[in-house]
Amino acid sequence: MNKPIKPDLSVTIAGIRMKNPVLTASGTFGYGQEYAPYFDLKELGGLVTKGISLEPMAGNPPPRICETPSGMLNAIGLQNVGVEAFLKDKLPYLAKLGIPVIVNVLGHSLKEYAEVARRLDGQKGIAGLEINISCPNVAQGGLSFGADPRLAARVVARVRAVTRLPLITKLTPQVSDICCIARAVEVAGSDAVSLINTIPGMAVDIQTRRSRLGRINGGLSGPAIKPVALRLVYLVAQTVSIPVIGLGGIRSAKDALEFLIVGARAVQVGTANFSRPRAAVEIIRGLENFLIEQGIRKVEKVIGSIRE
């Protein structure tokens, strides 16, 4: 019996060549090394780091995570080591992996965004930047930038001016017209967009009558938000000419395929990493098996193939 021909899973996004369209989502995969005991990280299409700020951030008070029906609430508060410690202590390991490493960048002002990007520019081992203008877990900064097309465009333009690295802008679902935001960042110089970030939510402990999170509100992620994410990815893919990366509740190859079919050129796996550390690599193998079963030689044939 002839061995099935291995399909081509490779994709290119904003000039970044990936061996497959599966990345890990920011804030769900640490700095990469934490997951090395579970599988060979070189199998990933790419890795997106925790959000990196100009100065270290301690994050929100605990509890920071709680499980909800079909999802998870988190109020981590963008805890991270800061850009200088990232460059010194985290990047050397990532640079040796041989896969695209995309650094998620955050800031509380235009100046902070630009300064973090400037310090990351030209550093060996960084394939691109993901600009986080959408996180709803902090009291200032992200949400206000991501909800206003003019402010979103200004962030991208400021970052674009200080780096030659490919730019991916991560969009929030908390807007009345996400396509308007996507168009604005495209015009401002973003090379791709990723969506969606978490949706605000809360949970209450009925015994204590207190929030189950230390910060009252948190960001909802996981399967509960997948239908919302899928629709918004579809709409944005129809609107912009730059690549779209889809995320939100992806736990299986089937989930990933849905996002690819509606127009995403790649996907990010997030919440699934907490319960199944090997989720991303399982999805990669599932994609390969699907293409073999369907007799499809290249994953490119699936992208944007939705029938209307």
N, C-alpha and C positions, 0 to 999 in steps of 0.2 A: 504494500500500500504506500502510495506516494505521500511524503510529508507535506502538510499544508504550507503554502508560501506565506512567510511572515509578512504581514501588512506594514506599510509605512505610516507610522504614527506621528511623524515629525510635522511641526508647524513653525512658522516664523511670525513673530509679533514685534512690531516696531524695530525691526532689524535684529531682534534677539532670536536666534535659532534654538529650538527646543526639540529634544528627541521624542517627546510626546506632549500632549496638551494638558497635562495634569500638574498643577502647582499646589503648594500648601499656602493657606491663607494667613495673612498677618495676624499676630496675636494668638494663634492656635498651635504654633509649632516652635515656640521659643526662639532660640537663635540657631536651631537646626541640630546642634550636637546632642541636645536632650533626647532626640529620637533615634540617634545612631545605633543604640543597642537593639532596636526592633527590626530594622531592615537596612539594606545598603542605600544610603541617600542618593547615590549616583543613578538610581533607577528613576528618580523624579524628573519630570520635564523642567522643573524649576522650583525655587524655594523663595518665599517672601518672608522677610524677617519681621520680628516685632517692630512696632512703630518706634522710631528713633527721634528723640528730641535734642535740642541744643544742650540742655543740662539734664542730669539724671532726674527721674520722676519716681516718687515713692508709691504713687497710685492711691486708690481709695481705701478707707478702713474696711476691715472684714465684717461680716462675710461678703465675699466678692462674687460667688457663683452659686446658683441654685437651679435644680432641675425643674422643668415644667412639662406639661403634657406635650409630647412631640417636639421638645426643644430645650433650650437652656437660656437662663438669664445671666448676664455677666455685668459686673461693674468694676472691672479691674482698674480702670482709671489710667490706662496707658503707661503702666509701670515699665521703666526701662533704664538702662545704665548710662544713657547719654551718648552723644556722638563720639567724644574722645575715647571713652572706655570701649565703645563698640569697635572703633578702628584698632585699638591696641589689643583688646582681649578676645574679641569675637570674630572679626573679619579674617584673621590669619587661618583659622580652621576652615571657614567657609570657602576661602579662596582655593583651598586644596581639593575641593570636592569635584571640580571639573564640570559642574552644572551651572546654569544661569542663576545667579543670586540677585534678587531684586530687594532693595532696601526700602522699607516703608518709612516715609518722612512725615513728621508732624511739627506743628508750631502753633503758638498762640498769637503770632503777629506775622505780617508779611516779611519782616526782617528776619525773624527766627527761621521761617521756612527757607528763605534764601541762604542763610548762613549755614544751616545743616547741609543743604544741597551742595554748597560751595566746598565744604570740607570733605564731602564724599566724592566729588568729581575727580576723576582721574585715578582713583584708588584701585589697585589691582584686585580683581576678584568680584567687582560689582558690575553686573550686566545692565542694570537699569534702576530707576527710582519709581516707587509708587507713592504718589502724593495723597496723604490722608486728609481730605477736607470734609470728611463725613462722620467721624465718630461721635455718637450721641452721649458718650459716657463722661464727658468733662463739662464743667460749667461754662467754660469760655473757649473760644478758638474754633475747633472743627466744625460744629454744626452751623454757626453763623456764616462761615466761609462757603460751606457746601450748599446752603439753601438759597444763596443769592448768586445769580449768574454773573453779575459784574464782579463781585468779590472772588468768586471761584476763578474767573478769568485772570484777575489780578494776581492771585497766588501762582497760577501756572506761568504767567508771563514773567514774574519775578524769578521763579525757579529756572525757567527756560533761559533766562539771561545769564545765569552763572554756571550752567553745566551743559556738557555735550552729551550726557547720558540720555538714553531713551526715557521718556516720561510717560507713566501710566497714572491717570487720575482716578481715584476711588470715589465713587459717587454715593450719596445718601439717598434712601428712598423717601425721606421726609420732605418732599417738595411737591408742589402741585403739578409741575411739568418737568420731569427728569430729562426729557429730550432737549429742553431749552438749556439746561445746565450742561448737558453733553455737547451740544453745539458750541456753547460759549468756551468750554475748555479746549475743544478741538481748534477753534479759531485762534485761541491764545497760545497754541503750541504744543498741546498734549499729543503724544504719539499713539496713545491707546487709552481706553477707559476700562475700569473694572467696577462691577456692581453685582449685588448690593451689599451695603453694610447692614448692621443690625437694625431692628425696629424697636423703638422704646416700649418698655413694658414694666410690670411690677408683679410681685407676689407677696402674700401676707401670711404670716403664721397665726392661725386663729387662736392658739393657746396663749401666746404672748401679746397678740394684737399688734405686732410690730412687723415691719417689712422684713422679708427674708434676706434682704441685701442691706449692707451697712450704709449705702448711699440712697436708700429708698427706691429709686428707679434704676433700671439697667437696660441692656440691649438684648433683645430676643434674637436667637439664632437657631439653626437646626431645621429639621423637616417642616416645622410649622410655617416657616416663611418661604419655602420653596416655590409655591404657586405664584406668590407675589414677585419673587426674584425672577422667575422664568418669564413672566409677562413683561417686566421692565427691561430685561435683556433683549427680548424680542423687539420691543418698541425702539430701543436705542440703536440696535443693529440695523433697523430700517432707516434710521435718521442720519447717522454719521458715516463717514467714509473711512475712519480709522478703526483698527481692530477693537473688538469687545471681548473682555474676559468675564465669564459668568461665575457667580458664587451665591450661595444661599441654600442650605439644606441638602447639599450633595453628599450622599452616603454610599452610592453604588454606581456601577458603570451605566446602568439604566438612567439614573439621574443625570449623570454627566452627558450622556447621549442626547437627552432632551435639550440641554443647554446648547450643545453643538448644533443640533438640528435647527433651533430657532435663530442661529446666527453667531453664537459665541465662537471665537477661534481657540479658546482655551478655557479651562475651569480651574477654580481654586477650591480645595477641600479644607474645611474649617472645623466646625464643631465635632464632626466624626472622629477627628484625631484624638479627642479626649477619651472616648469610649473604646475606640479601636485604633491603636497607634499605627497599624499597618494599613489603614483605610486607603490611603492614596495609592500605594503600590497594588493593592487589590483591585482598585478601580482601573489602573493602567492595564492590568492583565485581563480584566473584564472587557475593556474596549478592544483589545487585541482579539480576544475570542469572538466577540460580536462581528468584527470585520471579517474574520476567517469564515464564520458561519454564513455570512451574507455574501461572501465572494467579492468583498470590496478591497481593493489593493491599497488605497490611500485614505486616511482619515479626512483629508481635504474634501473628498466626495460627499461626506456626511454634513460638513459645515454649511449651514444656511439652506439645507435641503427641504425645509418644511413645505408641505403642499397646501395651498390655500384655495 
